[in-house]
Amino acid sequence: MKRAPAVIWTLAVCCGGLGACDRPGSEGPRDAPATFLGAVVLNADDTIERVAPDAWASTAAQFADAIEGLALHATPGALVLAMEHRRFEPTVLSRTDSQRLTGATASAGAAIVVGSGFVSEFQSLEPLGLLQIDGKIVSPVSPHGYTRILGVRDGRLGVLARREYHRGLLESALQVGPGIVEGGTLDISPRERNLPAYFRAFIATCDGRDLAGVTTRPMHLFDLGNELLDLFETAAVDCSEVANLSGDREALLGLRAGPRTFFVGNPNSARAALIAFRDTPSGSRHGRPE
């Protein structure tokens, strides 16, 4: 494979795996839900490998197998990464005045990144509600719209109802939603199927681990929630909360093993915030060889 020159990086990403430029009409108009989401592997030598949708699960499995404390689960409509608490520590990342936040920049120091720009805004740099980083409020809580607060305290991820949040409760946090599972039970009405289906990114908090995932096709939250509850039962994991990070064209899941990173979604889209999972101080991400 030839090295992708920097000058054609954007075009290579767009046409090679992310914008599906060789698939006329695959994404549809920007005000309509996407019908295609690209995936790529970024290599250490700057080459880019396209990954077809039917190879997402097998590619993600190759990366997950190389990382200790990480397991991949595939439901009929989603890829789900399960990260053991003893190995991974979550953090909320936000753009700074000096650095543009993207999936590619975030993955440089993390094993997993997950996030979204929300369906209503393309490449949004403004958070739609709360964004708190290391105790500092970057954007206040919105009393309307997204109903969950996803945050980090003492190295653990938590999901709260918006009404339960106060500034001293979490170190870092962002407003997400809606909730998909609350208290271990489905928290979405079947009426949600009357809305359009979208690509989704999501987070789950579980006993002994956290889950991060992305759907492999446009889905309704009601159907995604039922798939995840089935997964929790078959995989024998106790997950109390699942929160939607919204998504569609901006849904993102990145998985890094050694010098290579697998992305579902656009790794170069600018973000207001992302969730990253890094090695704990006593852990090592190198794990098993690829």
Summary of the structure (lengths in Angstrom):
residues: 290
radius of gyration: 17.7
end to end distance: 19.7
largest distance: 52.9
contacts: 983
relative contact order: 0.23
helix: 20%
strand: 36%
